Each structure stands twice: as C-alpha cells, then as structure tokens.
Amino acid sequence: MSLGAFIQRINEMTVSWPMLIFIIAVCLICTIAFRFIQFRYFIAAWRYMLFPEKKGSTGDMSPFQAFLNSLSTGLGNGSLAGVATAMYSGGPGAAFWMLALGLVVMSARFAEVFLGTYFAAHSTVESRIGGPMLYLRAVLGGVWLTRIYVFFGLLFCFIVGNGMQTNSIRISVHATWGIAPIVTAALLLVFMAYVVFGGAARIIKVSDRLVPVKVITFFGSSAIVLAYHYQNLIPACKLIFSSAFQPLALAGGVAGFAVQQAVKYGVIRSIAATESGLGTTAIFFGGSGSKEPVKSGIMSMLTSFISTLVCVIVALCIIVSGVWDSGLTSTALTVAAFSTVFGVYGGWIVSFLSIVFGMGVLVSYAYVTREFWFYITNYRFEYLFAAIYSLVAFGAVFVDPTILWSLADLPNAGMLTINLIGILWLTPLIRREVIKFMQSQKQ
C-alpha cells in the first residue's frame, strides 16, 4: 500500500459517520443544556463585540483582541479552498449543512471559551497558559487527556495553522503571477521570522492589522459577485435546500448517497472553517485575563457565526455564477466563480484573499502553537520554537497539497474528541453559571 493510500485509509476511519454523529450530538446537548444561548444572546454578542468594556487587560491580549485572533484563525484558506472542495464532493446541499451545523456548533464555541476564561480566572496555578490545558485537568484522566490534546494540537498547528496556509499561498501566487515557489518560501520565512521572534506582543499586533483587511476585501468582492448574479440568488437558494433533502423527492440509493455526501462534507467543512470545538479559541480568551467568562463566551460565538457566514457566501458565489458543476475543485472553483464577474482579475482577487487569509491564520496560530510549546517545555526554548515555526512555513511550500490536507484530519479529530469530552464532563458547571447569568440579566 502506498503512503497516499495509507493516509487516505486512516482519514476514512477517522472522519467517519460515528465521529460526525458524536460532534453533532455534543453540540446539540450543549445547545439544549445552555438554553439555546447562541440564539437568545445573538444580539447581545454583537453588543459585547462592538462595545467592549474598557478594562485594563491582565493577560497577553484584551478580550476584543482575543476575538480578532479567533476570527482570524476561522478565516483561512479552508474557507476558500475547503468550501469549494465540499461543493465538488457534496454538491450544493453541502452549503445547507454548513449553515445548519454552523449555528449549532456556536454552543460548543461558547462552552470552550467559557471554560478557558473561567478556569484561568479561578486557577490556583501560577501559569499564563489557558484554554483546554487548564480545564481538561478537571476531567477524569485529565493529566493524560491534556498531554494527548497538546500533542495533537502541535501537529494541527504545524500542519493546518502553518503548512497548509503557506502551501495554499504558493499555489495561488504561482498560478496567478507565475512567482517561483522558492521566492514565495523565502518571503514567508522572513515574514514569519519577523513575527514570531517578536514574541506575543508582535504576533497580536500584526494579527490586529490583518483581520480588517481580510474582512473588508472578502465581503466587498463577494458582494459584487452576488450583486452581479442577483437574478440567480433565489434559484440558488432553492437548489441548496432541495439538494440537502433530495431523498424526499427521489427514491433509491443514489439519492441517499448524494445526501449523505452533502451532509458529511457540510459537517466536515463547517468544523474545519469555524474551528468550534477544537479549543484553540479558548486559548486566546484564556490568555485575555477576562473575569467574565459568560460574556466572553457569548462574544466568541460571533467568530463561529462569521466564519460560517463566509463559507455560505463562498458557496453562494460558486452556485449563482453557474460553475459549481464545472468539474473544478478547490481554489480553482472559487477562481472560476469570481472570474465570471472580474474576468482575469478574478484570479487576482482570490489569490490576494488566499494570501491575506493564509497570513492571518499563520500569525494567529503562531500564538496558539507558542502556548502548546510553552506547556511542553515549561516556558523554555522560545527562540527554538520561533525558528521551527518559521522553517515549517518555508518547507511546507514545497509539499504536495493533497498530503497536507490528508494529514490534517487525524490531529483535527483528536483535538475535537478530547475537547468535546472535556466540555461534556464540565457541562453541569457551565449550565449552572449560564443560569446564574441569565437570572442576573433579568434583575
């Protein structure tokens, strides 16, 4: 068996229906246990984000900066290439399941951020490290769960947060402008070395600058695409809905398989894009020094919602432009959709988005990877971490992208499983604090 076939076999066993059902079940339990908090406090989440309280931060960043960094990790090339791959594999119906699951997983995002900030605020251990590394200790077998989680976390950060982003940037700039991979790799090496050798302060500062560029460029260009094809919007929405529930209209195994694929790829890409349940957002908020875990959790849900919204918009652009069944996949399918409006410049726009999306994820994940590294080394060898992170950014440029995408599933599944187990175990604590918060809001 070849290496590629072996990796594919592992992925099929890892990202299987039992795993997907487990994810959905935990998110539904959280939704019910926390009294549908993602819907009841949706407006409040925007208020907490737009009008953050003016309090001095006692951590590496403020809660609003934690929000920005979390949003940055959710707006990566997985949104551009991953959604297009889901459309290719699962059809238009995948967009429906992306949206549906995206709304449900907001409860898991709330839970992990609540736990990250709650345990950081109540910790008796003098440590700056927050997130799952703190709250998993309160779970049965927590010491080993935490170690395994950190192991998977480091793999995920180096493969997805770093390597996959630089690789996608290389593909985009080479296809659009013909820039040699070695040039891209060298520039990324210099950029990342500048960022990570500057420590947490520089990582956060650069990330703060990149997020607005990502958001404005994406929503501006995609709005033009949707406006240009406005006559296809309603038919596209009907197609998404009918494709998601096709067995109601068509009998037979083929129809059932088509919907299975739509659900499966919708679930996978929604998790990959929003990163809800992975615990990475809890690390950002755990390092913010927040003393209001419920409010932090409510605000953090917006990062999951916005990431889901971006995925749905990409899917809509692909469908309304009429290229969803062109046979293209990954970034090439997204480029084809934008090219129906911008011509040759469609590739330029998608390539620019790929660059800023990828760089934003690279920078934000540098902070997460740094926290995992500090946990393992007890705050030692920071410069060695910076060197390794920069070199991975350089080397991943030359790796076959299919290998990177395949390698990402195992650590992704490992982090999700362990973190969701922790959330389930601690659900009574979260529910008690949520009820107390809701009662205080009524007074």
C-alpha positions as CSV (number, residue, x, y, z in Angstrom):
1,M,0.0,0.0,0.0
2,S,1.4,3.4,-1.0
3,L,1.8,6.3,1.5
4,G,-1.0,8.2,-0.1
5,A,-3.4,5.2,0.1
6,F,-2.4,4.6,3.7
7,I,-3.1,8.2,4.7
8,Q,-6.5,8.1,2.8
9,R,-7.4,4.9,4.7
10,I,-6.6,6.5,8.0
11,N,-8.8,9.5,7.1
12,E,-11.7,7.3,6.1
13,M,-11.5,5.6,9.5
14,T,-11.0,9.0,11.4
15,V,-13.6,11.3,9.7
16,S,-16.3,8.7,9.7
17,W,-20.0,8.9,10.5
18,P,-19.6,7.8,14.2
19,M,-17.2,10.8,14.6
20,L,-19.6,13.2,12.9
21,I,-22.6,12.0,14.8
22,F,-20.6,12.4,18.1
23,I,-19.8,16.0,17.2
24,I,-23.4,16.9,16.3
25,A,-24.7,15.2,19.4
26,V,-22.4,17.1,21.8
27,C,-23.3,20.4,20.1
28,L,-27.0,19.6,20.4
29,I,-26.6,18.7,24.1
30,C,-24.8,22.0,24.7
31,T,-27.5,23.9,22.8
32,I,-30.2,22.4,25.0
33,A,-28.3,22.5,28.3
34,F,-27.3,26.1,27.8
35,R,-30.9,27.1,26.9
36,F,-30.2,27.9,23.2
37,I,-27.7,30.6,24.2
38,Q,-26.5,31.1,20.7
39,F,-30.0,32.3,19.7
40,R,-31.1,34.0,22.9
41,Y,-28.0,36.1,23.1
42,F,-27.1,36.6,19.5
43,I,-27.9,40.4,19.6
44,A,-26.0,40.7,22.9
45,A,-23.0,39.0,21.3
46,W,-22.8,41.8,18.8
47,R,-23.1,44.4,21.6
48,Y,-20.3,42.9,23.6
49,M,-18.1,42.8,20.5
50,L,-18.9,46.3,19.2
51,F,-18.8,48.0,22.6
52,P,-16.3,46.1,24.7
53,E,-15.9,47.1,28.3
54,K,-12.9,49.5,28.8
55,K,-11.0,47.5,31.4
56,G,-7.2,47.0,31.5
57,S,-6.1,43.6,30.3
58,T,-4.1,41.5,32.7
59,G,-3.2,38.9,30.0
60,D,-1.4,38.9,26.7
61,M,-4.3,40.5,25.0
62,S,-7.7,42.1,25.6
63,P,-10.9,40.1,25.1
64,F,-11.5,42.0,21.9
65,Q,-8.1,41.1,20.6
66,A,-8.8,37.5,21.5
67,F,-12.0,37.9,19.4
68,L,-10.0,39.2,16.5
69,N,-7.4,36.5,16.7
70,S,-10.0,33.8,16.9
71,L,-11.8,35.3,13.9
72,S,-8.6,35.3,12.0
73,T,-8.0,31.6,12.5
74,G,-11.5,30.9,11.2
75,L,-10.9,32.9,8.1
76,G,-8.3,30.9,6.3
77,N,-7.8,29.1,3.0
78,G,-10.2,26.4,4.3
79,S,-12.9,28.9,3.6
80,L,-11.8,29.5,0.0
81,A,-10.5,26.0,-1.0
82,G,-12.3,23.9,1.6
83,V,-15.8,25.1,0.8
84,A,-15.1,24.7,-2.9
85,T,-14.0,21.1,-2.2
86,A,-17.2,20.5,-0.3
87,M,-19.2,21.8,-3.2
88,Y,-17.3,19.5,-5.6
89,S,-17.7,16.4,-3.3
90,G,-21.1,17.0,-1.7
91,G,-23.0,19.3,-4.2
92,P,-25.0,22.4,-3.5
93,G,-26.7,20.7,-0.5
94,A,-23.4,20.9,1.4
95,A,-23.9,24.6,1.8
96,F,-27.2,24.0,3.7
97,W,-25.5,21.6,6.2
98,M,-22.6,24.1,6.6
99,L,-25.1,26.7,7.7
100,A,-27.1,24.4,9.9
101,L,-24.2,22.9,11.7
102,G,-22.5,26.3,11.9
103,L,-25.5,27.6,14.0
104,V,-25.4,24.5,16.3
105,V,-21.6,24.5,16.9
106,M,-21.8,28.0,18.2
107,S,-22.8,26.4,21.5
108,A,-19.6,24.4,21.6
109,R,-17.7,27.6,20.9
110,F,-19.4,29.3,23.9
111,A,-18.6,26.3,26.1
112,E,-14.9,26.1,25.3
113,V,-14.3,29.9,25.7
114,F,-16.3,30.0,28.9
115,L,-14.2,27.1,30.3
116,G,-11.0,28.7,29.1
117,T,-11.7,32.0,30.8
118,Y,-13.4,30.6,33.9
119,F,-10.6,28.2,34.8
120,A,-7.9,30.9,34.0
121,A,-9.7,33.3,36.4
122,H,-10.1,30.7,39.1
123,S,-6.8,28.8,38.7
124,T,-4.6,28.5,41.7
125,V,-1.6,27.6,39.5
126,E,0.6,30.4,38.6
127,S,0.6,30.0,34.8
128,R,-0.2,32.2,31.9
129,I,-1.4,29.2,29.8
130,G,-5.2,29.0,29.5
131,G,-7.7,27.1,27.4
132,P,-8.0,23.3,27.4
133,M,-4.6,22.9,29.1
134,L,-6.3,24.2,32.2
135,Y,-9.9,22.9,32.1
136,L,-9.1,19.4,30.9
137,R,-7.3,18.8,34.2
138,A,-10.7,18.9,35.9
139,V,-11.8,15.9,33.8
140,L,-11.4,12.3,34.8
141,G,-8.0,11.2,33.5
142,G,-7.2,14.9,32.8
143,V,-3.4,14.7,33.0
144,W,-3.2,12.3,30.2
145,L,-6.0,13.9,28.2
146,T,-4.2,17.2,28.4
147,R,-0.9,15.7,27.2
148,I,-2.6,13.9,24.3
149,Y,-4.5,17.1,23.4
150,V,-1.4,19.1,23.3
151,F,0.3,16.5,21.2
152,F,-2.5,16.6,18.6
153,G,-2.6,20.4,19.0
154,L,1.0,20.8,18.0
155,L,0.5,18.6,15.0
156,F,-2.6,20.5,14.0
157,C,-0.9,23.9,14.3
158,F,2.1,22.9,12.3
159,I,0.1,21.2,9.6
160,V,-3.1,23.3,9.3
161,G,-2.3,26.6,11.0
162,N,1.1,26.8,9.3
163,G,1.9,24.4,6.5
164,M,-1.5,24.3,4.8
165,Q,-1.6,28.1,4.7
166,T,1.9,28.7,3.2
167,N,1.2,25.9,0.7
168,S,-2.1,27.5,-0.4
169,I,-0.4,30.8,-0.8
170,R,2.3,29.3,-3.0
171,I,-0.3,27.6,-5.2
172,S,-2.3,30.9,-5.6
173,V,0.6,33.2,-6.4
174,H,2.3,30.7,-8.8
175,A,-0.9,30.1,-10.7
176,T,-1.8,33.8,-10.9
177,W,1.5,35.6,-11.2
178,G,4.0,32.8,-12.0
179,I,6.1,33.5,-8.9
180,A,8.6,30.7,-8.3
181,P,7.9,28.6,-5.1
182,I,11.4,29.3,-3.8
183,V,10.7,33.1,-3.8
184,T,7.4,32.6,-2.0
185,A,9.0,30.3,0.5
186,A,11.8,32.8,1.2
187,L,9.5,35.7,1.7
188,L,7.3,33.7,4.0
189,L,10.3,32.6,6.0
190,V,11.4,36.3,6.5
191,F,7.9,37.4,7.4
192,M,7.3,34.6,9.9
193,A,10.7,35.1,11.5
194,Y,10.0,38.8,12.0
195,V,6.6,38.0,13.6
196,V,7.4,35.1,15.9
197,F,10.8,36.3,17.1
198,G,9.0,39.4,18.3
199,G,7.0,37.3,20.9
200,A,3.3,37.5,21.8
201,A,3.1,41.3,21.5
202,R,4.3,41.4,17.9
203,I,2.1,38.4,17.0
204,I,-1.0,40.1,18.3
205,K,-0.1,43.5,16.8
206,V,0.3,42.0,13.3
207,S,-2.8,40.0,13.6
208,D,-4.8,43.1,14.6
209,R,-3.7,44.7,11.3
210,L,-4.5,41.7,9.1
211,V,-8.1,40.9,10.2
212,P,-9.7,44.1,8.9
213,V,-8.0,43.7,5.5
214,K,-9.3,40.1,5.3
215,V,-12.9,41.0,6.2
216,I,-13.2,44.1,4.0
217,T,-11.6,42.5,0.9
218,F,-13.7,39.3,1.2
219,F,-17.1,40.8,1.9
220,G,-16.5,43.6,-0.6
221,S,-15.5,41.4,-3.6
222,S,-18.1,38.6,-2.8
223,A,-20.9,41.2,-2.6
224,I,-20.1,42.4,-6.1
225,V,-20.2,38.8,-7.4
226,L,-23.6,38.2,-5.7
227,A,-25.0,41.5,-6.9
228,Y,-23.8,40.8,-10.5
229,H,-25.6,37.5,-10.5
230,Y,-28.6,38.7,-8.4
231,Q,-31.1,37.0,-10.7
232,N,-29.7,33.6,-9.7
233,L,-29.8,34.2,-6.0
234,I,-33.3,32.8,-5.3
235,P,-32.9,29.8,-7.7
236,A,-29.5,29.1,-5.9
237,C,-31.1,29.1,-2.5
238,K,-33.8,26.7,-3.8
239,L,-31.2,24.4,-5.2
240,I,-29.2,24.4,-2.0
241,F,-32.4,23.5,0.0
242,S,-33.7,20.9,-2.4
243,S,-30.3,19.2,-2.8
244,A,-29.9,19.0,1.0
245,F,-33.1,16.9,1.3
246,Q,-33.1,15.2,-2.0
247,P,-34.4,11.8,-0.8
248,L,-37.8,13.4,-0.1
249,A,-38.2,13.8,-3.8
250,L,-36.1,11.0,-5.3
251,A,-36.0,7.4,-4.2
252,G,-33.1,5.0,-4.4
253,G,-29.6,4.5,-3.2
254,V,-28.0,7.1,-5.4
255,A,-30.1,9.9,-4.0
256,G,-29.4,8.7,-0.5
257,F,-25.7,8.6,-1.1
258,A,-25.8,12.1,-2.6
259,V,-27.4,13.5,0.5
260,Q,-25.0,11.5,2.8
261,Q,-22.1,13.2,0.9
262,A,-23.8,16.6,1.2
263,V,-24.2,16.2,5.0
264,K,-20.8,14.7,5.5
265,Y,-18.9,17.4,3.6
266,G,-21.0,20.1,5.0
267,V,-20.2,19.0,8.6
268,I,-16.5,18.5,7.9
269,R,-16.0,21.9,6.2
270,S,-18.1,23.7,8.8
271,I,-15.9,22.3,11.6
272,A,-12.8,23.0,9.7
273,A,-13.7,26.6,8.9
274,T,-15.1,27.7,12.2
275,E,-12.8,25.5,14.4
276,S,-15.5,25.4,17.0
277,G,-14.9,22.6,19.4
278,L,-11.1,22.4,18.8
279,G,-10.3,24.5,21.9
280,T,-8.0,27.0,20.1
281,T,-10.3,29.9,20.7
282,A,-10.3,29.1,24.4
283,I,-6.5,29.6,24.4
284,F,-6.9,33.1,23.0
285,F,-9.6,34.1,25.5
286,G,-7.8,32.2,28.3
287,G,-4.9,34.5,27.7
288,S,-7.0,37.6,27.9
289,G,-7.3,37.9,31.6
290,S,-11.1,38.2,31.4
291,K,-13.0,37.9,34.6
292,E,-16.4,37.5,32.9
293,P,-16.4,34.0,31.3
294,V,-20.1,34.1,30.3
295,K,-19.8,37.4,28.4
296,S,-16.5,36.2,26.8
297,G,-18.2,33.0,25.7
298,I,-21.2,34.9,24.2
299,M,-19.0,37.3,22.3
300,S,-16.8,34.4,21.0
301,M,-19.8,32.8,19.4
302,L,-19.8,35.5,16.7
303,T,-16.4,34.3,15.4
304,S,-18.1,30.9,14.7
305,F,-21.1,32.6,13.1
306,I,-19.0,34.9,10.9
307,S,-16.8,32.0,9.7
308,T,-19.9,30.1,8.8
309,L,-21.3,33.1,7.0
310,V,-18.1,33.4,5.0
311,C,-18.4,29.7,4.0
312,V,-22.1,30.1,2.9
313,I,-21.2,33.2,0.9
314,V,-18.4,31.4,-0.9
315,A,-20.8,28.6,-1.7
316,L,-23.4,31.0,-3.0
317,C,-20.8,32.7,-5.2
318,I,-20.0,29.4,-6.7
319,I,-23.6,28.4,-7.3
320,V,-25.0,31.7,-8.6
321,S,-22.1,32.0,-11.1
322,G,-23.1,28.6,-12.5
323,V,-19.7,27.0,-12.2
324,W,-20.4,24.6,-9.3
325,D,-20.8,21.6,-11.7
326,S,-17.8,22.6,-13.9
327,G,-15.7,19.7,-12.7
328,L,-13.2,22.1,-11.0
329,T,-12.4,21.9,-7.3
330,S,-10.5,23.6,-4.5
331,T,-9.3,27.2,-5.2
332,A,-9.7,26.8,-8.9
333,L,-13.5,26.5,-8.5
334,T,-13.6,29.7,-6.4
335,V,-11.4,31.5,-9.0
336,A,-13.9,30.4,-11.7
337,A,-16.8,31.9,-9.8
338,F,-15.1,35.3,-9.3
339,S,-13.8,35.3,-12.9
340,T,-17.4,35.4,-14.2
341,V,-17.5,38.9,-12.9
342,F,-13.9,40.2,-12.8
343,G,-12.5,38.3,-15.7
344,V,-8.8,37.6,-15.5
345,Y,-8.7,39.7,-12.3
346,G,-10.9,37.2,-10.6
347,G,-7.8,35.1,-10.1
348,W,-6.0,38.1,-8.8
349,I,-8.7,38.8,-6.2
350,V,-8.9,35.2,-5.0
351,S,-5.1,35.0,-4.9
352,F,-4.9,38.1,-2.8
353,L,-7.6,36.7,-0.5
354,S,-5.6,33.5,-0.3
355,I,-2.5,35.5,0.8
356,V,-4.2,37.6,3.4
357,F,-6.3,34.7,4.7
358,G,-3.3,32.5,4.9
359,M,-1.0,35.1,6.5
360,G,-3.7,35.9,9.1
361,V,-4.0,32.3,10.1
362,L,-0.2,31.9,10.1
363,V,0.2,34.7,12.5
364,S,-2.7,33.8,14.9
365,Y,-1.7,30.2,15.0
366,A,1.8,31.3,16.0
367,Y,0.4,32.3,19.3
368,V,-1.5,29.1,19.8
369,T,1.5,27.0,18.8
370,R,3.6,29.0,21.2
371,E,1.3,28.2,24.0
372,F,1.4,24.5,23.3
373,W,5.2,24.7,23.1
374,F,5.4,26.5,26.4
375,Y,3.2,23.8,28.0
376,I,5.5,21.1,26.9
377,T,8.8,22.9,27.6
378,N,7.7,24.8,30.7
379,Y,8.3,28.2,29.1
380,R,11.8,27.3,27.7
381,F,13.4,27.4,24.3
382,E,11.2,30.2,22.9
383,Y,13.7,31.1,20.2
384,L,13.9,27.4,19.1
385,F,10.1,27.4,18.7
386,A,10.3,30.6,16.6
387,A,13.0,29.0,14.4
388,I,11.0,25.8,13.9
389,Y,7.7,27.6,13.1
390,S,9.5,29.8,10.5
391,L,11.2,26.8,8.9
392,V,7.9,24.9,8.7
393,A,6.4,27.9,6.9
394,F,9.3,27.7,4.4
395,G,9.4,23.9,3.9
396,A,5.6,23.3,3.6
397,V,5.6,25.4,0.4
398,F,7.2,22.5,-1.5
399,V,4.9,19.7,-0.1
400,D,2.2,18.1,-2.2
401,P,-1.1,19.8,-1.0
402,T,-3.0,16.6,-1.0
403,I,-0.7,15.2,1.6
404,L,-1.2,18.2,3.9
405,W,-5.0,18.1,3.6
406,S,-4.9,14.4,4.3
407,L,-2.6,14.7,7.3
408,A,-4.8,17.3,8.8
409,D,-7.8,15.0,9.6
410,L,-6.2,12.9,12.4
411,P,-5.0,15.7,14.7
412,N,-8.2,17.6,13.9
413,A,-10.3,14.6,15.1
414,G,-8.0,14.0,18.1
415,M,-8.4,17.6,19.3
416,L,-12.1,17.6,18.7
417,T,-12.7,14.3,20.5
418,I,-10.7,15.2,23.6
419,N,-12.0,18.8,23.9
420,L,-15.7,17.7,23.4
421,I,-15.2,15.1,26.1
422,G,-14.0,17.8,28.4
423,I,-17.0,20.0,27.5
424,L,-19.4,17.2,28.1
425,W,-17.8,16.4,31.5
426,L,-18.0,20.0,32.6
427,T,-21.4,20.8,31.2
428,P,-23.1,20.9,34.6
429,L,-20.6,23.6,35.7
430,I,-21.3,25.7,32.6
431,R,-25.0,25.3,32.8
432,R,-25.0,26.4,36.4
433,E,-23.1,29.6,35.6
434,V,-25.2,30.3,32.5
435,I,-28.4,30.1,34.5
436,K,-27.0,32.4,37.2
437,F,-26.0,34.9,34.4
438,M,-29.5,34.7,32.8
439,Q,-31.1,35.3,36.1
440,S,-28.9,38.3,36.8
441,Q,-29.8,39.8,33.5
442,K,-33.5,39.7,34.4
443,Q,-33.0,41.7,37.6
